[in-house]
Amino acid sequence: MPDRLDVLTGSCVQIPCSFDIPDIHYYTFNSTILTSGVWIKGNPYLGGRPDSVIFNSSETVNRYQGKITGNMSQKNCTTVFFNVTTSYSDKYYLRIESRPFRATDPEKSVYIDVSDLPSSPIITVSGEVKEGTPVSLNCSAVAPCPEHPPELTWTLPTQFKTENQQQENSDQTKSVLSTVTFTPSYLHHEKNITCTAVYPVGTSNKTAEHNMMLNVSFSPKDTSASISPADPVSVGSCVNLTCSSTANPPVTNFTWFQISEGKTTQVASGQSYTLNVTAGDGGLYYCEGRNSHGCGKSNEVQLAIKATSDLGQRVNSINETEKIWHGSSNRKALQEVVCMARYITGAKLPAIKDLYTTWFTVLSHRCNSLTDSGDAKVVRPSKHNPTKLHCFMTQCLLNLEAIHNNVSEETTYTWRRVSVHLARPMSR
């Protein structure tokens, strides 16, 4: 029989029981003769304490209401007591009587613990709980009164299937087992699941439950990249890129990539990436987070570089190699003026297609717009009134639409101007 049984007040308790007869006494035991089972409370020795006998199967009236359900002739002494109370909590011994054989095993007893509250069910997990892979959870609850077993129910954050059955344990006690099968996702990580056992006791029910937090393994999710500062920066500035991701187990490796001119290049590793900006650092960046279950890719963030120029020092007012003369000395010369921009660091702008240049002429202190544009302008200055030119250069950092809306310098566009005086043509 088991060492211990936990029982509910007002319910019944079944004591699994079997016995054997030692060889030295076997000749005195006759299985054909009616064998009685006597249950003794507290002490295995009867001497002087007949009141310790709480049940005798050969008697019609007993202190405890019960019956031996096992077949004593087959050495099965399984017994059921009904309507137990808290006063039943104690240690019990079995005495076998089959005249002339009478014996009690003082080394073997069962402790019955009677409580007003049922024992909590137990949840166990079969294998690793991994996203996308079906998993089974088991919930078991003791059934000390097999005639009225508990009913098990589940509470899960997703759809599931259940299968319930009553089973016999290794010590021959009974329990109810419920198995639930579901497919977890990363959204179920650290969510609570509950198994509830409802015990019928008379006309009412008594409830116990077990809560467990799911530990779901999953690849990196919600991977996100951020940049600080987010506004366009100047060459030489410090920029910090940070990658974040949710994963179980946590991300073990972060990798950074740059997208520039259609090419993707791995540039760094680590959750944070700090760089001192150079002219070639502009472009899109994203990160990847990886753990033992897979990889997650982030959004793309833009590293925009301000186009800072010093046109007043780097504009060639007249390119001598491009000067064109027309025969006679009284002809007016065609002269080419180049509007050229370089970064303060001296690095040439990486792509002229990103520059937009507008030219204006200034005659008699009036500004007249020229319809054509481009970084070079061919003009024919007046013989008596030298032409003064304004060169406006714009670099687009976000979109062309903002240029047409005359976005100011405080946003993402840099405007610079230079005034160029063209010399009068020489006479021959």
C-alpha positions as semicolon CSV with decimal commas, in nm:
position;residue;x (nm);y (nm);z (nm)
1;M;0,000;0,000;0,000
2;P;0,113;0,363;-0,049
3;D;0,294;0,557;0,221
4;R;0,056;0,854;0,212
5;L;-0,287;0,952;0,085
6;D;-0,425;1,308;0,061
7;V;-0,800;1,309;0,105
8;L;-1,082;1,564;0,090
9;T;-1,319;1,618;0,380
10;G;-1,657;1,460;0,306
11;S;-1,521;1,245;0,024
12;C;-1,410;0,884;0,022
13;V;-1,063;0,734;0,023
14;Q;-0,949;0,413;-0,141
15;I;-0,646;0,240;0,013
16;P;-0,476;0,010;-0,238
17;C;-0,365;-0,293;-0,040
18;S;-0,218;-0,640;-0,083
19;F;-0,041;-0,878;0,151
20;D;0,182;-1,183;0,157
21;I;0,234;-1,458;0,411
22;P;0,589;-1,531;0,525
23;D;0,703;-1,887;0,456
24;I;0,745;-1,969;0,823
25;H;0,375;-1,899;0,881
26;Y;0,241;-2,021;0,550
27;Y;0,122;-2,355;0,693
28;T;-0,104;-2,173;0,940
29;F;-0,275;-1,962;0,670
30;N;-0,563;-2,123;0,486
31;S;-0,699;-1,915;0,199
32;T;-1,011;-2,133;0,183
33;I;-1,109;-2,009;0,526
34;L;-1,276;-1,668;0,550
35;T;-1,004;-1,410;0,596
36;S;-1,076;-1,085;0,774
37;G;-0,904;-0,751;0,739
38;V;-0,867;-0,536;1,048
39;W;-0,755;-0,170;1,026
40;I;-0,576;-0,029;1,329
41;K;-0,527;0,344;1,389
42;G;-0,213;0,501;1,529
43;N;-0,032;0,192;1,672
44;P;0,014;-0,156;1,527
45;Y;-0,003;-0,326;1,866
46;L;-0,346;-0,406;2,005
47;G;-0,242;-0,486;2,361
48;G;-0,469;-0,297;2,594
49;R;-0,602;-0,067;2,317
50;P;-0,898;-0,235;2,154
51;D;-1,041;0,110;2,071
52;S;-0,763;0,153;1,812
53;V;-0,947;-0,090;1,583
54;I;-1,155;0,132;1,356
55;F;-1,269;-0,129;1,104
56;N;-1,305;-0,509;1,097
57;S;-1,445;-0,668;0,782
58;S;-1,596;-0,954;0,988
59;E;-1,804;-0,708;1,189
60;T;-2,125;-0,548;1,073
61;V;-2,080;-0,234;1,283
62;N;-1,755;-0,036;1,277
63;R;-1,631;0,302;1,391
64;Y;-1,544;0,393;1,030
65;Q;-1,791;0,337;0,752
66;G;-1,621;0,137;0,480
67;K;-1,567;-0,193;0,305
68;I;-1,289;-0,414;0,172
69;T;-1,332;-0,417;-0,205
70;G;-1,041;-0,653;-0,273
71;N;-1,058;-1,033;-0,268
72;M;-0,895;-1,138;0,058
73;S;-0,861;-1,502;-0,057
74;Q;-0,635;-1,364;-0,333
75;K;-0,443;-1,153;-0,082
76;N;-0,602;-0,829;-0,206
77;C;-0,698;-0,610;0,091
78;T;-0,795;-0,290;-0,095
79;T;-1,029;-0,090;0,129
80;V;-1,260;0,212;0,090
81;F;-1,362;0,447;0,372
82;F;-1,654;0,686;0,319
83;N;-1,739;1,036;0,446
84;V;-1,397;1,098;0,593
85;T;-1,342;1,384;0,836
86;T;-1,034;1,569;0,956
87;S;-1,027;1,338;1,262
88;Y;-0,929;1,056;1,024
89;S;-0,584;1,208;0,976
90;D;-0,344;0,951;1,118
91;K;-0,131;0,643;1,046
92;Y;-0,304;0,310;0,978
93;Y;-0,192;-0,054;0,990
94;L;-0,358;-0,368;0,849
95;R;-0,404;-0,687;1,052
96;I;-0,485;-1,016;0,879
97;E;-0,698;-1,272;1,066
98;S;-0,756;-1,621;0,928
99;R;-0,774;-1,857;1,221
100;P;-0,543;-1,976;1,346
101;F;-0,328;-1,718;1,152
102;R;-0,322;-1,364;1,288
103;A;-0,057;-1,106;1,201
104;T;0,018;-0,733;1,169
105;D;0,314;-0,589;0,983
106;P;0,442;-0,307;1,209
107;E;0,683;-0,188;0,937
108;K;0,414;-0,110;0,681
109;S;0,155;0,163;0,725
110;V;-0,030;0,434;0,532
111;Y;-0,068;0,794;0,650
112;I;-0,402;0,952;0,562
113;D;-0,408;1,332;0,558
114;V;-0,757;1,480;0,544
115;S;-0,796;1,842;0,432
116;D;-1,072;2,081;0,341
117;L;-0,884;2,181;0,023
118;P;-0,775;1,950;-0,258
119;S;-0,415;1,911;-0,367
120;S;-0,313;2,118;-0,668
121;P;-0,279;1,937;-0,999
122;I;0,068;1,905;-1,154
123;I;0,162;2,032;-1,503
124;T;0,450;1,872;-1,691
125;V;0,591;1,957;-2,034
126;S;0,682;1,694;-2,290
127;G;0,999;1,824;-2,460
128;E;1,100;2,177;-2,560
129;V;0,829;2,435;-2,627
130;K;0,939;2,584;-2,960
131;E;0,752;2,818;-3,193
132;G;0,582;2,642;-3,482
133;T;0,632;2,293;-3,338
134;P;0,333;2,106;-3,182
135;V;0,387;2,034;-2,813
136;S;0,200;1,838;-2,546
137;L;0,140;1,942;-2,186
138;N;0,022;1,698;-1,921
139;C;-0,184;1,778;-1,615
140;S;-0,238;1,514;-1,348
141;A;-0,453;1,525;-1,035
142;V;-0,480;1,264;-0,761
143;A;-0,805;1,070;-0,739
144;P;-0,816;0,940;-0,379
145;C;-1,182;0,854;-0,433
146;P;-1,189;0,680;-0,774
147;E;-1,567;0,662;-0,763
148;H;-1,576;1,043;-0,785
149;P;-1,266;1,148;-0,979
150;P;-1,181;1,515;-1,045
151;E;-1,259;1,684;-1,376
152;L;-0,963;1,864;-1,539
153;T;-0,993;2,173;-1,757
154;W;-0,731;2,391;-1,931
155;T;-0,694;2,764;-1,989
156;L;-0,449;2,847;-2,269
157;P;-0,384;3,159;-2,484
158;T;-0,449;2,963;-2,804
159;Q;-0,660;2,686;-2,956
160;F;-0,588;2,335;-2,829
161;K;-0,704;1,974;-2,817
162;T;-0,740;1,770;-2,497
163;E;-0,752;1,404;-2,405
164;N;-0,849;1,287;-2,053
165;Q;-0,802;0,946;-1,893
166;Q;-0,783;0,782;-1,552
167;Q;-0,463;0,599;-1,477
168;E;-0,308;0,382;-1,209
169;N;0,017;0,496;-1,049
170;S;0,311;0,281;-0,950
171;D;0,181;0,259;-0,590
172;Q;-0,161;0,152;-0,724
173;T;-0,325;0,483;-0,636
174;K;-0,544;0,643;-0,901
175;S;-0,511;0,978;-1,078
176;V;-0,666;1,163;-1,369
177;L;-0,441;1,269;-1,658
178;S;-0,529;1,539;-1,911
179;T;-0,308;1,598;-2,216
180;V;-0,334;1,916;-2,420
181;T;-0,170;1,960;-2,761
182;F;-0,115;2,294;-2,935
183;T;0,129;2,478;-3,162
184;P;0,297;2,767;-2,978
185;S;0,411;3,095;-3,132
186;Y;0,649;3,358;-2,998
187;L;0,343;3,555;-2,883
188;H;0,275;3,281;-2,625
189;H;0,612;3,329;-2,455
190;E;0,571;3,412;-2,085
191;K;0,195;3,370;-2,107
192;N;0,020;3,183;-1,826
193;I;-0,153;2,850;-1,870
194;T;-0,381;2,698;-1,608
195;C;-0,498;2,347;-1,528
196;T;-0,800;2,333;-1,298
197;A;-0,917;2,025;-1,105
198;V;-1,279;2,018;-0,987
199;Y;-1,358;1,755;-0,721
200;P;-1,723;1,658;-0,658
201;V;-1,789;1,632;-0,285
202;G;-2,147;1,554;-0,196
203;T;-2,368;1,817;-0,356
204;S;-2,086;2,072;-0,400
205;N;-1,749;2,099;-0,569
206;K;-1,399;2,178;-0,447
207;T;-1,145;2,331;-0,684
208;A;-0,767;2,344;-0,713
209;E;-0,551;2,479;-0,994
210;H;-0,193;2,502;-1,114
211;N;-0,057;2,802;-1,308
212;M;0,255;2,783;-1,522
213;M;0,427;3,040;-1,741
214;L;0,513;2,920;-2,091
215;N;0,877;2,936;-2,194
216;V;0,866;2,939;-2,575
217;S;1,190;2,925;-2,775
218;F;1,183;3,141;-3,090
219;S;1,404;3,316;-3,342
220;P;1,456;3,696;-3,323
221;K;1,135;3,896;-3,371
222;D;1,052;4,268;-3,392
223;T;1,410;4,347;-3,488
224;S;1,449;4,724;-3,513
225;A;1,728;4,965;-3,607
226;S;1,749;5,325;-3,486
227;I;1,990;5,610;-3,560
228;S;2,090;5,904;-3,343
229;P;2,083;6,179;-3,442
230;A;1,813;6,108;-3,699
231;D;1,856;6,440;-3,884
232;P;2,119;6,491;-4,155
233;V;2,470;6,530;-4,015
234;S;2,790;6,693;-4,130
235;V;3,106;6,510;-4,223
236;G;3,309;6,446;-3,907
237;S;3,001;6,413;-3,685
238;C;2,947;6,115;-3,453
239;V;2,647;5,891;-3,528
240;N;2,524;5,600;-3,319
241;L;2,322;5,311;-3,463
242;T;2,139;5,076;-3,224
243;C;1,976;4,738;-3,293
244;S;1,708;4,582;-3,073
245;S;1,531;4,249;-3,099
246;T;1,311;4,011;-2,900
247;A;1,428;3,649;-2,891
248;N;1,440;3,341;-2,668
249;P;1,714;3,257;-2,602
250;P;1,842;3,616;-2,639
251;V;2,023;3,731;-2,952
252;T;2,387;3,624;-2,943
253;N;2,508;3,810;-3,253
254;F;2,413;4,146;-3,410
255;T;2,543;4,236;-3,757
256;W;2,522;4,574;-3,939
257;F;2,489;4,626;-4,315
258;Q;2,510;4,935;-4,540
259;I;2,322;4,974;-4,869
260;S;2,496;5,218;-5,101
261;E;2,453;5,254;-5,478
262;G;2,254;4,928;-5,485
263;K;2,523;4,723;-5,310
264;T;2,491;4,570;-4,962
265;T;2,804;4,553;-4,748
266;Q;2,858;4,417;-4,397
267;V;3,014;4,699;-4,198
268;A;3,011;4,604;-3,830
269;S;2,897;4,364;-3,559
270;G;2,753;4,433;-3,216
271;Q;2,426;4,572;-3,084
272;S;2,554;4,931;-3,122
273;Y;2,757;5,075;-3,408
274;T;2,925;5,415;-3,367
275;L;3,100;5,590;-3,654
276;N;3,263;5,923;-3,729
277;V;3,092;6,023;-4,049
278;T;3,291;6,049;-4,373
279;A;3,166;6,139;-4,719
280;G;3,121;5,771;-4,811
281;D;2,911;5,676;-4,507
282;G;2,582;5,810;-4,640
283;G;2,311;5,559;-4,731
284;L;2,076;5,305;-4,582
285;Y;2,164;5,083;-4,286
286;Y;1,996;4,779;-4,131
287;C;2,088;4,514;-3,874
288;E;2,033;4,143;-3,826
289;G;1,996;3,961;-3,494
290;R;2,069;3,590;-3,464
291;N;2,026;3,318;-3,200
292;S;2,025;2,938;-3,208
293;H;1,677;2,933;-3,365
294;G;1,728;3,171;-3,656
295;C;1,773;3,530;-3,772
296;G;1,566;3,850;-3,775
297;K;1,618;4,150;-4,007
298;S;1,544;4,507;-3,906
299;N;1,396;4,805;-4,087
300;E;1,628;5,032;-4,287
301;V;1,740;5,368;-4,149
302;Q;1,885;5,659;-4,349
303;L;2,218;5,819;-4,269
304;A;2,196;6,155;-4,451
305;I;2,499;6,382;-4,489
306;K;2,472;6,758;-4,527
307;A;2,633;6,901;-4,845
308;T;2,848;7,179;-4,699
309;S;3,040;7,373;-4,967
310;D;3,278;7,669;-4,989
311;L;3,199;7,802;-5,334
312;G;3,355;8,143;-5,283
313;Q;3,699;7,981;-5,277
314;R;3,640;7,707;-5,532
315;V;3,470;7,868;-5,831
316;N;3,672;7,926;-6,146
317;S;3,541;8,255;-6,283
318;I;3,693;8,198;-6,625
319;N;3,827;7,867;-6,747
320;E;4,105;7,978;-6,983
321;T;4,118;7,647;-7,165
322;E;3,757;7,683;-7,267
323;K;3,776;8,047;-7,383
324;I;3,662;8,085;-7,743
325;W;3,766;8,379;-7,961
326;H;3,596;8,474;-8,290
327;G;3,846;8,620;-8,536
328;S;3,827;8,997;-8,517
329;S;3,905;9,198;-8,211
330;N;3,567;9,366;-8,190
331;R;3,380;9,039;-8,148
332;K;3,251;8,953;-7,805
333;A;3,405;8,646;-7,644
334;L;3,214;8,340;-7,531
335;Q;3,326;8,260;-7,179
336;E;3,247;7,951;-6,967
337;V;3,193;7,980;-6,596
338;V;3,200;7,664;-6,383
339;C;3,006;7,640;-6,057
340;M;3,203;7,386;-5,857
341;A;3,136;7,261;-5,500
342;R;3,357;7,066;-5,266
343;Y;3,307;6,960;-4,903
344;I;3,484;7,158;-4,638
345;T;3,717;6,862;-4,595
346;G;3,819;6,895;-4,959
347;A;3,651;6,569;-5,066
348;K;3,477;6,605;-5,399
349;L;3,102;6,552;-5,400
350;P;3,039;6,182;-5,470
351;A;2,765;6,224;-5,730
352;I;2,706;6,534;-5,943
353;K;2,360;6,405;-6,028
354;D;2,260;6,490;-5,672
355;L;2,347;6,858;-5,729
356;Y;2,114;7,110;-5,882
357;T;2,260;7,443;-6,000
358;T;2,071;7,757;-6,104
359;W;2,233;8,060;-6,271
360;F;2,134;8,425;-6,255
361;T;2,278;8,731;-6,427
362;V;2,304;9,067;-6,262
363;L;2,281;9,365;-6,502
364;S;2,246;9,717;-6,366
365;H;2,185;9,574;-6,020
366;R;1,888;9,369;-6,143
367;C;1,878;8,993;-6,110
368;N;1,755;8,803;-6,416
369;S;1,703;8,430;-6,407
370;L;1,857;8,217;-6,680
371;T;1,636;7,936;-6,799
372;D;1,907;7,677;-6,832
373;S;2,092;7,513;-6,543
374;G;2,390;7,294;-6,478
375;D;2,725;7,319;-6,310
376;A;2,876;7,502;-6,614
377;K;2,738;7,812;-6,793
378;V;2,854;7,967;-7,123
379;V;2,788;8,344;-7,141
380;R;2,870;8,637;-7,375
381;P;2,948;8,940;-7,160
382;S;2,870;9,293;-7,272
383;K;3,164;9,504;-7,393
384;H;3,059;9,808;-7,195
385;N;2,900;9,645;-6,893
386;P;3,067;9,332;-6,752
387;T;2,828;9,061;-6,651
388;K;2,799;8,955;-6,290
389;L;2,672;8,600;-6,226
390;H;2,511;8,437;-5,923
391;C;2,551;8,061;-5,890
392;F;2,306;7,879;-5,664
393;M;2,382;7,515;-5,579
394;T;2,144;7,279;-5,398
395;Q;2,195;6,921;-5,282
396;C;1,883;6,714;-5,229
397;L;1,893;6,502;-4,918
398;L;1,536;6,379;-4,908
399;N;1,318;6,445;-5,212
400;L;1,297;6,672;-5,515
401;E;0,951;6,795;-5,429
402;A;1,090;6,995;-5,140
403;I;1,320;7,187;-5,377
404;H;1,024;7,319;-5,572
405;N;0,867;7,424;-5,244
406;N;1,173;7,640;-5,164
407;V;1,265;7,451;-4,849
408;S;1,489;7,662;-4,630
409;E;1,838;7,587;-4,511
410;E;1,712;7,484;-4,165
411;T;1,569;7,165;-4,315
412;T;1,762;6,907;-4,510
413;Y;1,891;7,127;-4,794
414;T;2,206;7,336;-4,813
415;W;2,214;7,644;-5,034
416;R;2,531;7,832;-5,134
417;R;2,586;8,126;-5,371
418;V;2,886;8,285;-5,538
419;S;2,910;8,608;-5,737
420;V;3,143;8,597;-6,039
421;H;3,267;8,895;-6,235
422;L;3,348;8,821;-6,598
423;A;3,633;9,020;-6,755
424;R;3,582;9,231;-7,065
425;P;3,699;9,062;-7,385
426;M;4,042;9,154;-7,508
427;S;4,092;9,334;-7,843
428;R;4,337;9,225;-8,106
